Every structure is written in C-alpha cells, then in structure tokens.
Amino acid sequence: MSARHPQTPRPRTWRTVLRLALQLGFPLVGIVVIARAAVASIGGEIAPARFALGLLLIVLTVSARLVPGR
C-alpha cells in the first residue's frame, strides 16, 4: 500500500503570468475602451472603430485558454 503524499504546489512560470494577464488585462482594457466610446457617442462623436476595438479586446480573452496552465 502506498502512502498518500500531499501534492506540492507547482511554481508559477512565465506562462501562468501570461495567462493571467490575458484573462484579466484584455477584458478590462476592452471595457474601458467601450465605456470611453459610449461616453463620446453621447456627445455626438460616434466612432464605430472604438466600439469594435473594445469588443475585439474582450473577445481576445479566449486566447488565454490557448496558453497552457502551470
């Protein structure tokens, strides 16, 4: 019978940091871009490119799943 050893946590690698940055960074920047575009559109300056850029940044969050975890 083998004794059960608690698994030691794996050290964080650069991939973990990259994955977290992709998961958290792109959506936050995308929300800020869309919010600024929305505020500007209230004043009459409608910029569809800004809305598209914000949406693209939010969609790029899926790219974080492509980076292997720890």
Secondary structure, DSSP 8 states (H G I E B T S, - for coil): -------------HHHHHHHHHHHHHHHHHHHHHHHHHHHHHTT---HHHHHHHHHHHHGGGGGGGS---
